[in-house]
Amino acid sequence: MSTYVPDKPATIVPFAPSPKQPDVSIVADDSGRSIIALLQKAADMAKEDCARAMDLAHKLSFQLRSSEERVKELEAEAGHFRDRATRAEAWLLRIHNEVEQTFFQKKEREQRPDDHKFRLGCETAKAG
């Protein structure tokens, strides 16, 4: 008998490895890590937004306090000028009254005797 010796092929093609199904716990761990990473990113963004909002709130609060102080100053200044205007009006009224008493009543006193003389003259002329 003769022994059969097969010819060796020049290249050997290995069989494809059998596809392994990934371990379920590894997939769950990867998903959990991804979810936690996304939550961490969202938390960081929320912290940044909160910090910006707080900075803006502090800035606006400072501006509001400054504006309120300025309003108080302007109200006090307006009250001061209102008082000055009231005093000026009182002085103008006093000056007006003194001018009327000094000049116009004096003229009226001077004109009344003339009017009286004029009336007497008219009555004398009518009589004569």
C-alpha positions in Angstrom: 0.0 0.0 0.0 1.0 3.2 -0.7 0.7 6.1 1.6 -1.2 9.1 0.5 0.5 12.4 1.1 -1.6 15.3 0.2 0.0 18.3 -1.5 0.5 21.2 0.8 -1.2 24.3 -0.4 0.9 27.3 -0.8 -1.2 29.4 1.5 -3.4 28.4 4.3 -6.6 30.3 4.9 -7.6 30.2 8.5 -11.3 30.0 9.4 -12.9 33.2 10.5 -13.2 33.3 14.2 -16.6 32.7 15.5 -18.3 36.0 16.3 -18.3 36.5 20.1 -21.3 38.2 21.5 -20.2 41.1 23.7 -20.6 40.7 27.3 -23.8 42.3 28.5 -22.2 43.8 31.6 -19.5 45.5 29.4 -22.2 47.1 27.3 -24.1 48.3 30.3 -21.0 49.7 31.9 -20.1 51.6 28.7 -23.6 53.0 28.4 -23.6 54.0 32.1 -20.3 55.8 31.7 -21.6 57.6 28.6 -24.7 58.7 30.5 -22.7 59.8 33.5 -20.4 61.8 31.2 -23.3 63.5 29.5 -24.9 64.3 32.9 -21.6 65.7 34.1 -21.3 67.8 31.0 -24.9 69.1 31.5 -24.2 69.8 35.2 -21.0 71.8 34.2 -23.0 73.8 31.6 -25.7 74.5 34.2 -23.1 75.7 36.7 -21.6 78.0 34.1 -25.1 79.4 33.2 -25.9 79.9 36.9 -22.6 81.6 37.5 -23.2 84.0 34.5 -26.7 84.6 35.8 -25.5 85.4 39.3 -22.8 87.7 37.9 -25.4 89.5 35.9 -27.8 89.7 38.8 -25.1 91.2 41.0 -24.2 93.7 38.3 -27.8 94.7 37.8 -28.4 94.9 41.6 -25.4 97.3 41.9 -26.7 99.4 39.1 -30.2 99.5 40.6 -28.8 100.6 44.0 -26.8 103.3 42.3 -29.8 104.5 40.4 -31.9 104.5 43.5 -29.3 106.6 45.3 -29.2 109.0 42.3 -33.0 109.3 42.4 -32.9 110.2 46.1 -30.2 112.8 45.4 -32.2 114.3 42.5 -35.4 114.3 44.6 -33.6 116.2 47.3 -32.3 118.6 44.8 -35.7 119.1 43.2 -37.1 119.8 46.7 -34.4 122.3 47.3 -35.2 124.1 44.1 -39.0 123.9 44.8 -38.4 125.6 48.1 -36.2 128.3 46.4 -39.0 128.9 43.8 -41.6 129.2 46.6 -39.4 131.7 48.4 -38.7 133.6 45.2 -42.5 133.8 44.5 -43.1 135.1 48.0 -40.5 137.8 47.5 -41.9 138.8 44.1 -45.4 139.1 45.6 -44.0 141.2 48.5 -42.1 143.4 46.0 -45.2 143.7 43.8 -47.4 144.7 46.8 -44.8 147.3 48.0 -44.5 148.8 44.5 -48.3 149.0 44.3 -48.6 150.6 47.7 -45.7 153.0 47.2 -46.4 154.2 43.7 -49.9 153.5 42.6 -51.8 154.3 45.8 -49.8 157.5 46.0 -50.9 158.4 42.5 -54.4 157.5 43.3 -54.3 159.8 46.3 -52.9 162.6 44.2 -55.5 162.0 41.4 -58.5 162.0 43.8 -58.2 165.6 44.9 -57.8 166.6 41.3 -60.9 164.5 40.4 -62.6 166.2 43.3 -61.5 169.6 42.1 -62.5 168.7 38.5 -65.9 167.6 39.7 -66.3 170.8 41.7 -65.2 172.8 38.6 -67.8 171.0 36.5 -70.5 171.6 39.0 -69.5 175.2 39.3 -69.6 175.5 35.5 -73.0 174.0 35.3 -74.3 176.2 38.0 -72.9 179.3 36.3 
